[in-house]
Amino acid sequence: MNPTKNRITSTRLNKFISESGICSRRKAEEMILAKRVTVNNKIITQLFFKVNPAKDKVFLDGERIAPKRHLYFLLNKPMGVVTTTNDEKNRKTVIDLIKTNEKIFPIGRLDFNTTGVLLLTNDGEFSNLLTHPRNKVPREYEVRLDRHLTDEDIDKLQTGIFIEGKRGRFEKISFTNRNSKKFVNVVASEGRNHFVKNMFSALSYTVVSLNRVSFAGFKADVPLGSFRALSKFEISGVINKYGR
């Protein structure tokens, strides 16, 4: 058996039930232990039992549980849009830009006037995979500063500085314009709110504009303000790389 293939096609029974929208994973475990769940007409009581959503028939109290269809989108976020599912000020949100009737949410966030790659999904496990600090998922940004970045500060940013009481660093710093060190490319592996802006602000720089060039290897390959669905092949590649 190919372990990679098994990881992609199979999922734990309690996870399958919770992701169908019926209940939480803990509640699903209680239902399994109470012998209320059957798979292919057999009562299952093992919490770590795995099912193939495409093949196995799962029932709860005699009712068939349909697998939830996971959706994945890449948006090239424009300025002036809020990264949230709804906004109390009735501003346009990133959800308004995606044409789907399904409930989705952004993976992480980009500031109101930050542009670039933003992923949206209804798959909570996939979102956790990309945002959990231990996975060190790379994020690349184009930054325009109010003044030239000094060599001394480049060293500090790559070695690490403290912001909000926690150490942060850029994995890589480069320049998009040989004649100006105001235009900087940085790669970071964490997604704290305002991370890039706070890093530069700690050294008395102001970020004039910020664009996320890529996230987890996904690039802004659609026009600003546009989106596209991500393929199963693309999603599987990310899962295989960072581990479910």
PyRosetta script that sets phi, psi and omega in degrees:
from pyrosetta import init, pose_from_sequence

init()
pose = pose_from_sequence("MNPTKNRITSTRLNKFISESGICSRRKAEEMILAKRVTVNNKIITQLFFKVNPAKDKVFLDGERIAPKRHLYFLLNKPMGVVTTTNDEKNRKTVIDLIKTNEKIFPIGRLDFNTTGVLLLTNDGEFSNLLTHPRNKVPREYEVRLDRHLTDEDIDKLQTGIFIEGKRGRFEKISFTNRNSKKFVNVVASEGRNHFVKNMFSALSYTVVSLNRVSFAGFKADVPLGSFRALSKFEISGVINKYGR")
pose.set_psi(1, 137.8)
pose.set_omega(1, 177.9)
pose.set_phi(2, -81.9)
pose.set_psi(2, 112.0)
pose.set_omega(2, -175.7)
pose.set_phi(3, -62.9)
pose.set_psi(3, -32.2)
pose.set_omega(3, 179.4)
pose.set_phi(4, -67.1)
pose.set_psi(4, -43.8)
pose.set_omega(4, 179.7)
pose.set_phi(5, -64.2)
pose.set_psi(5, -40.4)
pose.set_omega(5, -179.8)
pose.set_phi(6, -62.6)
pose.set_psi(6, -38.0)
pose.set_omega(6, -179.1)
pose.set_phi(7, -65.5)
pose.set_psi(7, -33.9)
pose.set_omega(7, -176.9)
pose.set_phi(8, -78.1)
pose.set_psi(8, -40.2)
pose.set_omega(8, -172.0)
pose.set_phi(9, -90.2)
pose.set_psi(9, -25.9)
pose.set_omega(9, -176.7)
pose.set_phi(10, -104.7)
pose.set_psi(10, 152.0)
pose.set_omega(10, 178.4)
pose.set_phi(11, -146.4)
pose.set_psi(11, 152.6)
pose.set_omega(11, 179.0)
pose.set_phi(12, -63.5)
pose.set_psi(12, 145.2)
pose.set_omega(12, -176.4)
pose.set_phi(13, -59.5)
pose.set_psi(13, -44.1)
pose.set_omega(13, -179.3)
pose.set_phi(14, -64.1)
pose.set_psi(14, -35.5)
pose.set_omega(14, 178.4)
pose.set_phi(15, -68.2)
pose.set_psi(15, -42.5)
pose.set_omega(15, 178.8)
pose.set_phi(16, -59.2)
pose.set_psi(16, -44.1)
pose.set_omega(16, -179.4)
pose.set_phi(17, -65.2)
pose.set_psi(17, -45.3)
pose.set_omega(17, -178.2)
pose.set_phi(18, -66.2)
pose.set_psi(18, -37.9)
pose.set_omega(18, -178.3)
pose.set_phi(19, -73.5)
pose.set_psi(19, -13.7)
pose.set_omega(19, 176.2)
pose.set_phi(20, -75.3)
pose.set_psi(20, -10.4)
pose.set_omega(20, 177.7)
pose.set_phi(21, 94.3)
pose.set_psi(21, 4.3)
pose.set_omega(21, -177.0)
pose.set_phi(22, -74.8)
pose.set_psi(22, -43.7)
pose.set_omega(22, -174.1)
pose.set_phi(23, -164.8)
pose.set_psi(23, -179.6)
pose.set_omega(23, 176.5)
pose.set_phi(24, -74.8)
pose.set_psi(24, 166.7)
pose.set_omega(24, 179.7)
pose.set_phi(25, -66.2)
pose.set_psi(25, -36.9)
pose.set_omega(25, 179.4)
pose.set_phi(26, -64.9)
pose.set_psi(26, -41.5)
pose.set_omega(26, 178.2)
pose.set_phi(27, -65.5)
pose.set_psi(27, -36.5)
pose.set_omega(27, 177.8)
pose.set_phi(28, -61.8)
pose.set_psi(28, -38.7)
pose.set_omega(28, 178.7)
pose.set_phi(29, -63.4)
pose.set_psi(29, -39.3)
pose.set_omega(29, 178.4)
pose.set_phi(30, -63.7)
pose.set_psi(30, -39.6)
pose.set_omega(30, 179.4)
pose.set_phi(31, -66.0)
pose.set_psi(31, -39.1)
pose.set_omega(31, 179.1)
pose.set_phi(32, -64.6)
pose.set_psi(32, -47.2)
pose.set_omega(32, -179.6)
pose.set_phi(33, -65.4)
pose.set_psi(33, -26.1)
pose.set_omega(33, 179.2)
pose.set_phi(34, -83.9)
pose.set_psi(34, 6.3)
pose.set_omega(34, 177.6)
pose.set_phi(35, 62.4)
pose.set_psi(35, 35.1)
pose.set_omega(35, 179.9)
pose.set_phi(36, -96.9)
pose.set_psi(36, -4.9)
pose.set_omega(36, -174.4)
pose.set_phi(37, -115.2)
pose.set_psi(37, 133.6)
pose.set_omega(37, 174.5)
pose.set_phi(38, -122.7)
pose.set_psi(38, 148.9)
pose.set_omega(38, 174.5)
pose.set_phi(39, -126.4)
pose.set_psi(39, 118.9)
pose.set_omega(39, -178.0)
pose.set_phi(40, 53.1)
pose.set_psi(40, 45.2)
pose.set_omega(40, 175.3)
pose.set_phi(41, 71.4)
pose.set_psi(41, 13.4)
pose.set_omega(41, 176.7)
pose.set_phi(42, -117.4)
pose.set_psi(42, 132.9)
pose.set_omega(42, 177.7)
pose.set_phi(43, -69.2)
pose.set_psi(43, 130.4)
pose.set_omega(43, -179.4)
pose.set_phi(44, -114.3)
pose.set_psi(44, 129.6)
pose.set_omega(44, 177.9)
pose.set_phi(45, -121.6)
pose.set_psi(45, -2.0)
pose.set_omega(45, 178.5)
pose.set_phi(46, -83.1)
pose.set_psi(46, 125.0)
pose.set_omega(46, -176.3)
pose.set_phi(47, -68.5)
pose.set_psi(47, -25.4)
pose.set_omega(47, -177.3)
pose.set_phi(48, -98.7)
pose.set_psi(48, 12.5)
pose.set_omega(48, 178.0)
pose.set_phi(49, -62.4)
pose.set_psi(49, 137.0)
pose.set_omega(49, -178.1)
pose.set_phi(50, -108.7)
pose.set_psi(50, 145.7)
pose.set_omega(50, 178.1)
pose.set_phi(51, -126.9)
pose.set_psi(51, 155.5)
pose.set_omega(51, 172.7)
pose.set_phi(52, -102.9)
pose.set_psi(52, 107.1)
pose.set_omega(52, -175.7)
pose.set_phi(53, -56.5)
pose.set_psi(53, -26.7)
pose.set_omega(53, -177.9)
pose.set_phi(54, -80.2)
pose.set_psi(54, -17.5)
pose.set_omega(54, -173.9)
pose.set_phi(55, -122.9)
pose.set_psi(55, -41.1)
pose.set_omega(55, -173.3)
pose.set_phi(56, -78.9)
pose.set_psi(56, 146.2)
pose.set_omega(56, 177.8)
pose.set_phi(57, -104.4)
pose.set_psi(57, 114.1)
pose.set_omega(57, -176.6)
pose.set_phi(58, -108.3)
pose.set_psi(58, 131.0)
pose.set_omega(58, -179.7)
pose.set_phi(59, -124.9)
pose.set_psi(59, 142.9)
pose.set_omega(59, 173.2)
pose.set_phi(60, -121.2)
pose.set_psi(60, 118.2)
pose.set_omega(60, -177.3)
pose.set_phi(61, 51.4)
pose.set_psi(61, 38.1)
pose.set_omega(61, 176.5)
pose.set_phi(62, 85.2)
pose.set_psi(62, -2.9)
pose.set_omega(62, -179.8)
pose.set_phi(63, -103.8)
pose.set_psi(63, 130.2)
pose.set_omega(63, -178.7)
pose.set_phi(64, -67.6)
pose.set_psi(64, 133.6)
pose.set_omega(64, 176.6)
pose.set_phi(65, -97.5)
pose.set_psi(65, 118.1)
pose.set_omega(65, -179.7)
pose.set_phi(66, -86.1)
pose.set_psi(66, 135.7)
pose.set_omega(66, 178.1)
pose.set_phi(67, -65.9)
pose.set_psi(67, 141.0)
pose.set_omega(67, 179.0)
pose.set_phi(68, -76.7)
pose.set_psi(68, 135.0)
pose.set_omega(68, 179.1)
pose.set_phi(69, -83.3)
pose.set_psi(69, 114.7)
pose.set_omega(69, 179.9)
pose.set_phi(70, -81.0)
pose.set_psi(70, 138.3)
pose.set_omega(70, -179.7)
pose.set_phi(71, -120.0)
pose.set_psi(71, 144.5)
pose.set_omega(71, -179.3)
pose.set_phi(72, -139.7)
pose.set_psi(72, 127.8)
pose.set_omega(72, -178.6)
pose.set_phi(73, -130.1)
pose.set_psi(73, 148.7)
pose.set_omega(73, 170.9)
pose.set_phi(74, -113.3)
pose.set_psi(74, 125.1)
pose.set_omega(74, 178.7)
pose.set_phi(75, -116.1)
pose.set_psi(75, 134.8)
pose.set_omega(75, 170.4)
pose.set_phi(76, -92.5)
pose.set_psi(76, 90.9)
pose.set_omega(76, -171.4)
pose.set_phi(77, -65.4)
pose.set_psi(77, 130.2)
pose.set_omega(77, 174.3)
pose.set_phi(78, -88.3)
pose.set_psi(78, 172.9)
pose.set_omega(78, 175.3)
pose.set_phi(79, -70.9)
pose.set_psi(79, 158.5)
pose.set_omega(79, 173.5)
pose.set_phi(80, 75.4)
pose.set_psi(80, 22.6)
pose.set_omega(80, 178.8)
pose.set_phi(81, -127.5)
pose.set_psi(81, 137.3)
pose.set_omega(81, -176.3)
pose.set_phi(82, -88.9)
pose.set_psi(82, 134.5)
pose.set_omega(82, 178.0)
pose.set_phi(83, -87.6)
pose.set_psi(83, 82.0)
pose.set_omega(83, 178.9)
pose.set_phi(84, -160.6)
pose.set_psi(84, 169.4)
pose.set_omega(84, 179.2)
pose.set_phi(85, -83.7)
pose.set_psi(85, -24.7)
pose.set_omega(85, 174.3)
pose.set_phi(86, -155.4)
pose.set_psi(86, 160.2)
pose.set_omega(86, -175.7)
pose.set_phi(87, -134.0)
pose.set_psi(87, 129.0)
pose.set_omega(87, -177.8)
pose.set_phi(88, -66.5)
pose.set_psi(88, -19.0)
pose.set_omega(88, 178.8)
pose.set_phi(89, -94.6)
pose.set_psi(89, 6.3)
pose.set_omega(89, 178.9)
pose.set_phi(90, 60.9)
pose.set_psi(90, 30.9)
pose.set_omega(90, 174.2)
pose.set_phi(91, -81.3)
pose.set_psi(91, 158.6)
pose.set_omega(91, 178.6)
pose.set_phi(92, -65.7)
pose.set_psi(92, 135.9)
pose.set_omega(92, 179.4)
pose.set_phi(93, -111.3)
pose.set_psi(93, 166.8)
pose.set_omega(93, 179.0)
pose.set_phi(94, -63.6)
pose.set_psi(94, -27.2)
pose.set_omega(94, 178.5)
pose.set_phi(95, -64.8)
pose.set_psi(95, -33.6)
pose.set_omega(95, -179.9)
pose.set_phi(96, -64.7)
pose.set_psi(96, -20.2)
pose.set_omega(96, -176.5)
pose.set_phi(97, -89.8)
pose.set_psi(97, -11.2)
pose.set_omega(97, -177.7)
pose.set_phi(98, -101.3)
pose.set_psi(98, 127.3)
pose.set_omega(98, -179.1)
pose.set_phi(99, -89.6)
pose.set_psi(99, 90.8)
pose.set_omega(99, 176.4)
pose.set_phi(100, -155.2)
pose.set_psi(100, 148.5)
pose.set_omega(100, 176.5)
pose.set_phi(101, -91.2)
pose.set_psi(101, -6.9)
pose.set_omega(101, -179.7)
pose.set_phi(102, -83.7)
pose.set_psi(102, 152.6)
pose.set_omega(102, 175.7)
pose.set_phi(103, -78.1)
pose.set_psi(103, 123.2)
pose.set_omega(103, 178.0)
pose.set_phi(104, -130.6)
pose.set_psi(104, 168.9)
pose.set_omega(104, 179.7)
pose.set_phi(105, -146.8)
pose.set_psi(105, 155.2)
pose.set_omega(105, 179.2)
pose.set_phi(106, -75.3)
pose.set_psi(106, 146.0)
pose.set_omega(106, 174.3)
pose.set_phi(107, -90.8)
pose.set_psi(107, 105.8)
pose.set_omega(107, -173.1)
pose.set_phi(108, 75.4)
pose.set_psi(108, -158.9)
pose.set_omega(108, -178.9)
pose.set_phi(109, -153.7)
pose.set_psi(109, 158.9)
pose.set_omega(109, 169.6)
pose.set_phi(110, -124.6)
pose.set_psi(110, 142.9)
pose.set_omega(110, -178.5)
pose.set_phi(111, -62.5)
pose.set_psi(111, 163.6)
pose.set_omega(111, -176.4)
pose.set_phi(112, -48.8)
pose.set_psi(112, -45.6)
pose.set_omega(112, -176.9)
pose.set_phi(113, -105.5)
pose.set_psi(113, 13.8)
pose.set_omega(113, 173.8)
pose.set_phi(114, -90.6)
pose.set_psi(114, 138.9)
pose.set_omega(114, -178.2)
pose.set_phi(115, -110.4)
pose.set_psi(115, 171.9)
pose.set_omega(115, 170.7)
pose.set_phi(116, 113.9)
pose.set_psi(116, -159.6)
pose.set_omega(116, -170.4)
pose.set_phi(117, -67.1)
pose.set_psi(117, 124.0)
pose.set_omega(117, 173.4)
pose.set_phi(118, -137.2)
pose.set_psi(118, 130.7)
pose.set_omega(118, 178.1)
pose.set_phi(119, -101.2)
pose.set_psi(119, 142.6)
pose.set_omega(119, 178.7)
pose.set_phi(120, -132.3)
pose.set_psi(120, 147.4)
pose.set_omega(120, -174.7)
pose.set_phi(121, -160.0)
pose.set_psi(121, 175.4)
pose.set_omega(121, 167.5)
pose.set_phi(122, -119.7)
pose.set_psi(122, 14.4)
pose.set_omega(122, -178.3)
pose.set_phi(123, -102.5)
pose.set_psi(123, 99.9)
pose.set_omega(123, -177.7)
pose.set_phi(124, -64.1)
pose.set_psi(124, -35.5)
pose.set_omega(124, 179.6)
pose.set_phi(125, -65.5)
pose.set_psi(125, -40.4)
pose.set_omega(125, 179.5)
pose.set_phi(126, -66.7)
pose.set_psi(126, -39.9)
pose.set_omega(126, 177.7)
pose.set_phi(127, -61.9)
pose.set_psi(127, -44.5)
pose.set_omega(127, 178.8)
pose.set_phi(128, -63.4)
pose.set_psi(128, -36.3)
pose.set_omega(128, 179.4)
pose.set_phi(129, -59.0)
pose.set_psi(129, -43.0)
pose.set_omega(129, -175.8)
pose.set_phi(130, -83.1)
pose.set_psi(130, -20.1)
pose.set_omega(130, -176.3)
pose.set_phi(131, -104.9)
pose.set_psi(131, -11.9)
pose.set_omega(131, -178.6)
pose.set_phi(132, -69.9)
pose.set_psi(132, 129.7)
pose.set_omega(132, -177.0)
pose.set_phi(133, -56.2)
pose.set_psi(133, -32.3)
pose.set_omega(133, -176.0)
pose.set_phi(134, -66.5)
pose.set_psi(134, -21.9)
pose.set_omega(134, -177.8)
pose.set_phi(135, -83.9)
pose.set_psi(135, -13.4)
pose.set_omega(135, 175.4)
pose.set_phi(136, 47.4)
pose.set_psi(136, 51.7)
pose.set_omega(136, -179.8)
pose.set_phi(137, -72.8)
pose.set_psi(137, 125.9)
pose.set_omega(137, -174.6)
pose.set_phi(138, -74.3)
pose.set_psi(138, 144.2)
pose.set_omega(138, 174.9)
pose.set_phi(139, -130.8)
pose.set_psi(139, 127.5)
pose.set_omega(139, -179.2)
pose.set_phi(140, -113.1)
pose.set_psi(140, 134.7)
pose.set_omega(140, -176.3)
pose.set_phi(141, -127.8)
pose.set_psi(141, 146.2)
pose.set_omega(141, 166.7)
pose.set_phi(142, -98.6)
pose.set_psi(142, 124.3)
pose.set_omega(142, -175.1)
pose.set_phi(143, -122.5)
pose.set_psi(143, 134.4)
pose.set_omega(143, 171.0)
pose.set_phi(144, -111.7)
pose.set_psi(144, 122.0)
pose.set_omega(144, -177.9)
pose.set_phi(145, -100.5)
pose.set_psi(145, 164.5)
pose.set_omega(145, 179.4)
pose.set_phi(146, -79.6)
pose.set_psi(146, -14.0)
pose.set_omega(146, 178.0)
pose.set_phi(147, -152.9)
pose.set_psi(147, 168.9)
pose.set_omega(147, -176.1)
pose.set_phi(148, -67.4)
pose.set_psi(148, 137.8)
pose.set_omega(148, 178.4)
pose.set_phi(149, -81.1)
pose.set_psi(149, 125.4)
pose.set_omega(149, -176.9)
pose.set_phi(150, -82.7)
pose.set_psi(150, 157.9)
pose.set_omega(150, 178.0)
pose.set_phi(151, -62.0)
pose.set_psi(151, -37.2)
pose.set_omega(151, 178.9)
pose.set_phi(152, -61.1)
pose.set_psi(152, -43.0)
pose.set_omega(152, -179.2)
pose.set_phi(153, -74.1)
pose.set_psi(153, -28.3)
pose.set_omega(153, 173.7)
pose.set_phi(154, -59.2)
pose.set_psi(154, -45.7)
pose.set_omega(154, 179.2)
pose.set_phi(155, -61.4)
pose.set_psi(155, -42.2)
pose.set_omega(155, -179.9)
pose.set_phi(156, -63.8)
pose.set_psi(156, -42.8)
pose.set_omega(156, -177.5)
pose.set_phi(157, -68.1)
pose.set_psi(157, -30.2)
pose.set_omega(157, -179.9)
pose.set_phi(158, -88.4)
pose.set_psi(158, -26.6)
pose.set_omega(158, 176.6)
pose.set_phi(159, -77.3)
pose.set_psi(159, -41.6)
pose.set_omega(159, 178.3)
pose.set_phi(160, 129.3)
pose.set_psi(160, 135.5)
pose.set_omega(160, 175.5)
pose.set_phi(161, -132.7)
pose.set_psi(161, 161.0)
pose.set_omega(161, -178.5)
pose.set_phi(162, -95.2)
pose.set_psi(162, 127.2)
pose.set_omega(162, 173.0)
pose.set_phi(163, -130.1)
pose.set_psi(163, 132.9)
pose.set_omega(163, -178.2)
pose.set_phi(164, 53.0)
pose.set_psi(164, 37.2)
pose.set_omega(164, 175.8)
pose.set_phi(165, 78.0)
pose.set_psi(165, 6.5)
pose.set_omega(165, -178.7)
pose.set_phi(166, -133.8)
pose.set_psi(166, 140.1)
pose.set_omega(166, -177.7)
pose.set_phi(167, -71.4)
pose.set_psi(167, 137.2)
pose.set_omega(167, 176.2)
pose.set_phi(168, -136.9)
pose.set_psi(168, 155.5)
pose.set_omega(168, 179.5)
pose.set_phi(169, -154.5)
pose.set_psi(169, 158.5)
pose.set_omega(169, 171.9)
pose.set_phi(170, -98.0)
pose.set_psi(170, 133.8)
pose.set_omega(170, 178.3)
pose.set_phi(171, -70.9)
pose.set_psi(171, -31.4)
pose.set_omega(171, -176.5)
pose.set_phi(172, -151.1)
pose.set_psi(172, 142.7)
pose.set_omega(172, 175.5)
pose.set_phi(173, -132.9)
pose.set_psi(173, 131.1)
pose.set_omega(173, 176.8)
pose.set_phi(174, -143.8)
pose.set_psi(174, 176.3)
pose.set_omega(174, -176.2)
pose.set_phi(175, -124.8)
pose.set_psi(175, 136.3)
pose.set_omega(175, -178.9)
pose.set_phi(176, -87.3)
pose.set_psi(176, -17.4)
pose.set_omega(176, -179.7)
pose.set_phi(177, -128.7)
pose.set_psi(177, 115.5)
pose.set_omega(177, -177.0)
pose.set_phi(178, -62.7)
pose.set_psi(178, -25.0)
pose.set_omega(178, -176.0)
pose.set_phi(179, -92.7)
pose.set_psi(179, -2.6)
pose.set_omega(179, -177.9)
pose.set_phi(180, -147.2)
pose.set_psi(180, 127.5)
pose.set_omega(180, 177.3)
pose.set_phi(181, -94.8)
pose.set_psi(181, 19.9)
pose.set_omega(181, 171.5)
pose.set_phi(182, -84.7)
pose.set_psi(182, -21.5)
pose.set_omega(182, -177.0)
pose.set_phi(183, -103.7)
pose.set_psi(183, 106.8)
pose.set_omega(183, -169.2)
pose.set_phi(184, -122.1)
pose.set_psi(184, 141.6)
pose.set_omega(184, 169.5)
pose.set_phi(185, -107.7)
pose.set_psi(185, 129.2)
pose.set_omega(185, 178.1)
pose.set_phi(186, -128.2)
pose.set_psi(186, 147.8)
pose.set_omega(186, 175.1)
pose.set_phi(187, -118.7)
pose.set_psi(187, 127.3)
pose.set_omega(187, 179.0)
pose.set_phi(188, -128.3)
pose.set_psi(188, 157.6)
pose.set_omega(188, -179.9)
pose.set_phi(189, -119.4)
pose.set_psi(189, 21.7)
pose.set_omega(189, 174.6)
pose.set_phi(190, -137.6)
pose.set_psi(190, 157.2)
pose.set_omega(190, -172.5)
pose.set_phi(191, -124.1)
pose.set_psi(191, 34.4)
pose.set_omega(191, 175.5)
pose.set_phi(192, -57.3)
pose.set_psi(192, 148.6)
pose.set_omega(192, 179.4)
pose.set_phi(193, -56.0)
pose.set_psi(193, 132.8)
pose.set_omega(193, 177.8)
pose.set_phi(194, 58.4)
pose.set_psi(194, 27.5)
pose.set_omega(194, -172.6)
pose.set_phi(195, -56.8)
pose.set_psi(195, -52.1)
pose.set_omega(195, -177.1)
pose.set_phi(196, -62.9)
pose.set_psi(196, -46.1)
pose.set_omega(196, -179.9)
pose.set_phi(197, -62.5)
pose.set_psi(197, -41.6)
pose.set_omega(197, -179.1)
pose.set_phi(198, -68.5)
pose.set_psi(198, -34.2)
pose.set_omega(198, 177.9)
pose.set_phi(199, -61.8)
pose.set_psi(199, -47.6)
pose.set_omega(199, 179.8)
pose.set_phi(200, -72.1)
pose.set_psi(200, -35.8)
pose.set_omega(200, 179.4)
pose.set_phi(201, -62.8)
pose.set_psi(201, -33.2)
pose.set_omega(201, 179.2)
pose.set_phi(202, -62.5)
pose.set_psi(202, -22.3)
pose.set_omega(202, 178.7)
pose.set_phi(203, -109.5)
pose.set_psi(203, 20.5)
pose.set_omega(203, 174.3)
pose.set_phi(204, 68.7)
pose.set_psi(204, 32.6)
pose.set_omega(204, 171.3)
pose.set_phi(205, -106.3)
pose.set_psi(205, 150.0)
pose.set_omega(205, 173.9)
pose.set_phi(206, -111.3)
pose.set_psi(206, 129.8)
pose.set_omega(206, 177.3)
pose.set_phi(207, -82.3)
pose.set_psi(207, 114.6)
pose.set_omega(207, -179.0)
pose.set_phi(208, -78.9)
pose.set_psi(208, -41.5)
pose.set_omega(208, 176.8)
pose.set_phi(209, -148.3)
pose.set_psi(209, 152.2)
pose.set_omega(209, -176.1)
pose.set_phi(210, -142.7)
pose.set_psi(210, 129.4)
pose.set_omega(210, 179.9)
pose.set_phi(211, -134.0)
pose.set_psi(211, 127.0)
pose.set_omega(211, 177.2)
pose.set_phi(212, -86.6)
pose.set_psi(212, 114.0)
pose.set_omega(212, -176.2)
pose.set_phi(213, -76.5)
pose.set_psi(213, -39.2)
pose.set_omega(213, -178.8)
pose.set_phi(214, -154.9)
pose.set_psi(214, 157.2)
pose.set_omega(214, 178.1)
pose.set_phi(215, -145.9)
pose.set_psi(215, 120.9)
pose.set_omega(215, -179.0)
pose.set_phi(216, 57.5)
pose.set_psi(216, 28.4)
pose.set_omega(216, -179.9)
pose.set_phi(217, 90.5)
pose.set_psi(217, -10.2)
pose.set_omega(217, 177.7)
pose.set_phi(218, -82.2)
pose.set_psi(218, 130.6)
pose.set_omega(218, -179.0)
pose.set_phi(219, -110.5)
pose.set_psi(219, 160.3)
pose.set_omega(219, 179.9)
pose.set_phi(220, -77.3)
pose.set_psi(220, 80.7)
pose.set_omega(220, -176.2)
pose.set_phi(221, -97.7)
pose.set_psi(221, 18.2)
pose.set_omega(221, 173.7)
pose.set_phi(222, -127.9)
pose.set_psi(222, 157.7)
pose.set_omega(222, -179.1)
pose.set_phi(223, -59.5)
pose.set_psi(223, 156.0)
pose.set_omega(223, 178.1)
pose.set_phi(224, -55.8)
pose.set_psi(224, 129.6)
pose.set_omega(224, -179.1)
pose.set_phi(225, 89.3)
pose.set_psi(225, -6.3)
pose.set_omega(225, -179.9)
pose.set_phi(226, -101.5)
pose.set_psi(226, 168.7)
pose.set_omega(226, -179.7)
pose.set_phi(227, -143.6)
pose.set_psi(227, 166.8)
pose.set_omega(227, 172.0)
pose.set_phi(228, -149.3)
pose.set_psi(228, 155.9)
pose.set_omega(228, 175.0)
pose.set_phi(229, -78.2)
pose.set_psi(229, 142.4)
pose.set_omega(229, 175.9)
pose.set_phi(230, -88.6)
pose.set_psi(230, 143.0)
pose.set_omega(230, -177.0)
pose.set_phi(231, -81.1)
pose.set_psi(231, 162.1)
pose.set_omega(231, 176.1)
pose.set_phi(232, -60.8)
pose.set_psi(232, -36.0)
pose.set_omega(232, 179.1)
pose.set_phi(233, -62.7)
pose.set_psi(233, -43.0)
pose.set_omega(233, 179.7)
pose.set_phi(234, -64.9)
pose.set_psi(234, -43.4)
pose.set_omega(234, -178.9)
pose.set_phi(235, -66.8)
pose.set_psi(235, -42.9)
pose.set_omega(235, 178.6)
pose.set_phi(236, -61.2)
pose.set_psi(236, -37.4)
pose.set_omega(236, 179.0)
pose.set_phi(237, -62.2)
pose.set_psi(237, -40.8)
pose.set_omega(237, 179.0)
pose.set_phi(238, -68.8)
pose.set_psi(238, -42.1)
pose.set_omega(238, 179.5)
pose.set_phi(239, -62.3)
pose.set_psi(239, -43.7)
pose.set_omega(239, 179.7)
pose.set_phi(240, -65.0)
pose.set_psi(240, -33.1)
pose.set_omega(240, -177.7)
pose.set_phi(241, -75.4)
pose.set_psi(241, -42.6)
pose.set_omega(241, -173.6)
pose.set_phi(242, -104.9)
pose.set_psi(242, -10.0)
pose.set_omega(242, 176.4)
pose.set_phi(243, 80.7)
pose.set_psi(243, 131.7)
pose.set_omega(243, -179.2)
pose.set_phi(244, -73.6)
pose.dump_pdb("model.pdb")
